[in-house]
Amino acid sequence: MQIQENVILAPYTTFKIGGPARYFCIVKDQFDALEAYEFAKEKKLKTFVLGGGSNLLISDEGFDGLVIKVVNKGIEVLKEDESRVLLRVASGEVWDEVVRFAVTNNWWGIENLSHIPGSSGAIAVQNVGAYGQEASRVIESVTVFNKDTHQIISINNQDCKFAYRKSIFNSEEKGKYIIFNIDFNLSKIPAPVLSYRDLSQKFTNSIPSLSEIRSAVIEIRNKKFPFPVEAKNGNAGSFFKNPILEGRSYQELKNKLANSFGASAVEALEKKKFEEGNVIKVPAAYLIDICGLKELKNGGAAINKNQPLVIINHSGKATAKDVLGLAEKVKEEVYSKTGISLFFEPELIGFN
Ligand SMILES: Cc1cc2nc3c(=O)[nH]c(=O)nc-3n(C[C@H](O)[C@H](O)[C@H](O)COP(=O)(O)OP(=O)(O)OC[C@H]3O[C@@H](n4cnc5c(N)ncnc54)[C@H](O)[C@@H]3O)c2cc1C
């Protein structure tokens, strides 16, 4: 395995932003992983595991350590019966190709997660979710390489401690593992999830097939924000997480909106909010919109008008400083007008 020096990271991210990695290597199996961590240990380097770079903002100064890019490939059926299939997916597989494969085979459970960029390993990290489906509902277990013990172990769904955009991999055990495979438990029995209005509106008279759902999700996503393929309009998807509120905090938000923007703002919020058990998910996009921030720009970075949760590298030359400056401004304004603290969804790498 080759370890390169001073590799510019921007091309490895969907934002197309980021300075150099002091060291960079490509890992395809546990032997490469072992070599990478021994190199880092010897040189006393920090390490960072990179997938498709679609949930990151890397600083203009880059990362002063070893970046480990995971590229192992393979999709394998481990077990199946009349109703279910257990699918093992290697981390380096492009996630959307995995969704397409499942849809083509008539396996249910990940179709609403269509058209999300990135690699399959990262799906477990932030418990990727969209349009009412979440990775945690179909992940059976995750196979990982422990960077300290150098052992390969399997972590079951419960021990991943999945929550909204959260797992042990981005919280209590962050940086401890390389994920090499994920086992997905998919259904052969139709189980469309149409709880999100955008999606249900498309199928008022009929029960859709898997491929119809996938096409609808792709169409909805393409209308909202650009799928990042080139430098221009690069992005990392939603930059802000949707706030999750309990009853009292939600009532406080309504009072604050009524004071700042009038009763119609509260009516609109009531229509847009999403109840999940005894908590309420508030669309951060609506808060950004009502605070009048949809047109905001900072250097080469801009809020995406059709879906203001997204910050885009609209000039193709935005710096990480432009993006972060814009995001901080949005956070401050939303807090001062609504009392809600927004949290960033992409991970910030190489910032002090
Ligand atoms: C246009 C667009 C739309 C998006 N839509 C959604 C959406 O609807 N829902 C959603 O949840 N997310 C969405 N995202 C965010 C992003 O695509 C997902 O979080 C994706 O799973 C990140 O995958 P990645 O391979 O690019 O990970 P990276 O950005 O490379 O890494 C993200 C994190 O995962 C870790 N990681 C990556 N691979 C491994 C591995 N093999 N082992 C251990 N750790 C690893 C990294 O260290 C880092 O902490 C979107 C992004 C874009 C650009």
The ligand as an SDF file (V2000), in Angstrom:
LIG
                    3D

 53 58  0  0  0  0  0  0  0  0999 V2000
  -26.6100   16.0470   -2.5080 C   0  0  0  0  0  0  0  0  0  0  0  0
  -26.5500   15.3830   -1.1780 C   0  0  0  0  0  0  0  0  0  0  0  0
  -27.6740   14.8410   -0.6150 C   0  0  0  0  0  0  0  0  0  0  0  0
  -27.6310   14.2210    0.6370 C   0  0  0  0  0  0  0  0  0  0  0  0
  -28.7780   13.7230    1.1670 N   0  0  0  0  0  0  0  0  0  0  0  0
  -28.7580   13.1160    2.3680 C   0  0  0  0  0  0  0  0  0  0  0  0
  -29.9570   12.6000    2.9440 C   0  0  0  0  0  0  0  0  0  0  0  0
  -31.0300   12.7020    2.3790 O   0  0  0  0  0  0  0  0  0  0  0  0
  -29.8740   11.9990    4.1490 N   0  0  0  0  0  0  0  0  0  0  0  0
  -28.6910   11.8500    4.8140 C   0  0  0  0  0  0  0  0  0  0  0  0
  -28.7010   11.2780    5.9120 O   0  0  0  0  0  0  0  0  0  0  0  0
  -27.5460   12.3240    4.3010 N   0  0  0  0  0  0  0  0  0  0  0  0
  -27.5360   12.9540    3.1010 C   0  0  0  0  0  0  0  0  0  0  0  0
  -26.3840   13.4680    2.5710 N   0  0  0  0  0  0  0  0  0  0  0  0
  -25.1340   13.3490    3.3410 C   0  0  0  0  0  0  0  0  0  0  0  0
  -24.2000   12.1940    2.8840 C   0  0  0  0  0  0  0  0  0  0  0  0
  -24.3920   11.8540    1.5500 O   0  0  0  0  0  0  0  0  0  0  0  0
  -24.3550   10.9630    3.7340 C   0  0  0  0  0  0  0  0  0  0  0  0
  -24.0960   11.2500    5.0860 O   0  0  0  0  0  0  0  0  0  0  0  0
  -23.4000    9.8390    3.2740 C   0  0  0  0  0  0  0  0  0  0  0  0
  -23.7160    8.6360    3.9240 O   0  0  0  0  0  0  0  0  0  0  0  0
  -21.9330   10.1620    3.5100 C   0  0  0  0  0  0  0  0  0  0  0  0
  -21.1740    9.1790    2.8510 O   0  0  0  0  0  0  0  0  0  0  0  0
  -19.6790    9.4050    2.4300 P   0  0  0  0  0  0  0  0  0  0  0  0
  -19.1520    8.0800    1.9580 O   0  0  0  0  0  0  0  0  0  0  0  0
  -19.5820   10.5070    1.4630 O   0  0  0  0  0  0  0  0  0  0  0  0
  -19.0060    9.7710    3.8110 O   0  0  0  0  0  0  0  0  0  0  0  0
  -17.8850   10.8750    4.1190 P   0  0  0  0  0  0  0  0  0  0  0  0
  -18.4580   12.2160    3.8960 O   0  0  0  0  0  0  0  0  0  0  0  0
  -16.6200   10.5290    3.4170 O   0  0  0  0  0  0  0  0  0  0  0  0
  -17.6830   10.6400    5.6780 O   0  0  0  0  0  0  0  0  0  0  0  0
  -18.7180   10.9460    6.5860 C   0  0  0  0  0  0  0  0  0  0  0  0
  -18.3640   10.3340    7.9480 C   0  0  0  0  0  0  0  0  0  0  0  0
  -18.3630    8.9170    7.8450 O   0  0  0  0  0  0  0  0  0  0  0  0
  -17.0740    8.3940    8.2270 C   0  0  0  0  0  0  0  0  0  0  0  0
  -16.8110    7.2520    7.3460 N   0  0  0  0  0  0  0  0  0  0  0  0
  -16.9580    7.1830    6.0060 C   0  0  0  0  0  0  0  0  0  0  0  0
  -16.6780    5.9440    5.5750 N   0  0  0  0  0  0  0  0  0  0  0  0
  -16.3270    5.2250    6.6830 C   0  0  0  0  0  0  0  0  0  0  0  0
  -15.9030    3.8800    6.9020 C   0  0  0  0  0  0  0  0  0  0  0  0
  -15.8020    2.9840    5.9150 N   0  0  0  0  0  0  0  0  0  0  0  0
  -15.5950    3.5050    8.1740 N   0  0  0  0  0  0  0  0  0  0  0  0
  -15.7040    4.3780    9.2280 C   0  0  0  0  0  0  0  0  0  0  0  0
  -16.1060    5.6530    9.0730 N   0  0  0  0  0  0  0  0  0  0  0  0
  -16.4110    6.0600    7.8110 C   0  0  0  0  0  0  0  0  0  0  0  0
  -16.0950    9.5390    8.0220 C   0  0  0  0  0  0  0  0  0  0  0  0
  -14.9500    9.3800    8.8410 O   0  0  0  0  0  0  0  0  0  0  0  0
  -16.9560   10.7100    8.4440 C   0  0  0  0  0  0  0  0  0  0  0  0
  -16.9760   10.7530    9.8460 O   0  0  0  0  0  0  0  0  0  0  0  0
  -26.4070   14.1110    1.3260 C   0  0  0  0  0  0  0  0  0  0  0  0
  -25.2460   14.6660    0.7600 C   0  0  0  0  0  0  0  0  0  0  0  0
  -25.3170   15.2890   -0.4830 C   0  0  0  0  0  0  0  0  0  0  0  0
  -24.0610   15.8720   -1.0810 C   0  0  0  0  0  0  0  0  0  0  0  0
  1  2  1  0
  2  3  1  0
  2 52  2  0
  3  4  2  0
  4  5  1  0
  4 50  1  0
  5  6  2  0
  6  7  1  0
  6 13  1  0
  7  8  2  0
  7  9  1  0
  9 10  1  0
 10 11  2  0
 10 12  1  0
 12 13  2  0
 13 14  1  0
 14 15  1  0
 14 50  1  0
 15 16  1  0
 16 17  1  0
 16 18  1  0
 18 19  1  0
 18 20  1  0
 20 21  1  0
 20 22  1  0
 22 23  1  0
 23 24  1  0
 24 25  2  0
 24 26  1  0
 24 27  1  0
 27 28  1  0
 28 29  2  0
 28 30  1  0
 28 31  1  0
 31 32  1  0
 32 33  1  0
 33 34  1  0
 33 48  1  0
 34 35  1  0
 35 36  1  0
 35 46  1  0
 36 37  1  0
 36 45  1  0
 37 38  2  0
 38 39  1  0
 39 40  1  0
 39 45  2  0
 40 41  1  0
 40 42  2  0
 42 43  1  0
 43 44  2  0
 44 45  1  0
 46 47  1  0
 46 48  1  0
 48 49  1  0
 50 51  2  0
 51 52  1  0
 52 53  1  0
M  END
$$$$
